Amino acid sequence: MIMPVKVKKYDLDWFNRIYTGDAQEILRTLPDDSIDLSFWSPPYFVGKKYEAHLTFDGWKELIAGVIKDHTRVLKDGAFMVVNINDILCFVDADMPRFLANNVTNKKVAVSRDDILKVQRQFPDANRYELAKLLGCSEQTIQRRTEHNNVRGGKQSPGTKVFIVGGLLQEWAEKAGLFLYDRRIWHKDPCWANCQWHSNSYRSVDEFEYLYIFWKPGIVEVDRERIGKEEWAEWGSRAVWNIRSVTRNNRHECEFPEMLAERVIRLFSAPGGVVIDPFAGSGTTTAMARRLKRKYIGIERIAEYAKLAENRTNGI
């Protein structure tokens, strides 16, 4: 259930709630110039269950729409911080196939030149006949001639990295918000995503981005908001070293509490209103309450909204 249907500025209880429903619909019910900080991590469009209903066009429409709806509710001088990663395995049927010649892992001595030499002698021979002539398997013939592992998804479309940051900046500037800064969240490597011994040079996935957007207006700069050592350690540092959540048993994609703590302490003051329009398991809202901020969480899935509410309120 989405509540309230309409929130007026004089309502005193529109904050400190977890709302269940569509982020855009609920953002549009909130008062003008009411939010001190927005911190959120949207769906990444990487095949998670909670985003399975989205097409790529639908995903872009969702994120662009949520950004646009922030322009009205953010206070002048307030920040919107988006934690997101590039889409690392974006399927593109038009991308040329990555051809890998794995020279260090060949168990059969037959080379591509050997095959081409025999092909010139027997131009009508198919790969099964070439395999018999060379004393190897037909898979070896295909691997050598096509630079592709037959057992490695030969018919699947290729994948590429899709850079997301430029889209966010474009959508934000159209909405009147400007990219003020960016941080890198360096986490522990996700080895399952890209193994060192795989048939490519792709790196392991071990960082995400924090894009910090600013709504024009006066920013209250309070250097005492965090301690002197914290400023040196992370407050003025571009790379934040924070371990990932070790077990995502509450939510499929949960970011660590320390990430939310740093963003909230750095970009908002005690007593301010912090919103997360993709609340998930409630990391942002729970940390906001712990740090003596007011909070608003919006979550589409009722099960997660209840989880966020219980976690935020210590139930």
URVEN-V712758 format. One record per run of one state. SS is the DSSP state (H for helix, E for strand, - for the rest). FROM is the first residue (numbers start at 1). TO is the last residue. If there is no record, write none. Layout:
BEGIN
ss = [SS | SS]
from = [FROM | FROM]
to = [TO | TO]
END
This chain:
BEGIN
ss = [- | E | - | H | - | E | - | H | - | H | E | - | E | - | H | - | H | - | H | - | E | - | H | - | E | H | - | E | - | H | - | E | - | H | - | E | - | H | - | E | - | H | -]
from = [1 | 17 | 21 | 23 | 28 | 35 | 41 | 49 | 52 | 56 | 74 | 85 | 87 | 93 | 112 | 122 | 127 | 135 | 138 | 147 | 158 | 163 | 165 | 176 | 177 | 191 | 194 | 205 | 216 | 228 | 236 | 239 | 242 | 257 | 268 | 273 | 277 | 283 | 291 | 294 | 300 | 302 | 313]
to = [16 | 20 | 22 | 27 | 34 | 40 | 48 | 51 | 55 | 73 | 84 | 86 | 92 | 111 | 121 | 126 | 134 | 137 | 146 | 157 | 162 | 164 | 175 | 176 | 190 | 193 | 204 | 215 | 227 | 235 | 238 | 241 | 256 | 267 | 272 | 276 | 282 | 290 | 293 | 299 | 301 | 312 | 315]
END
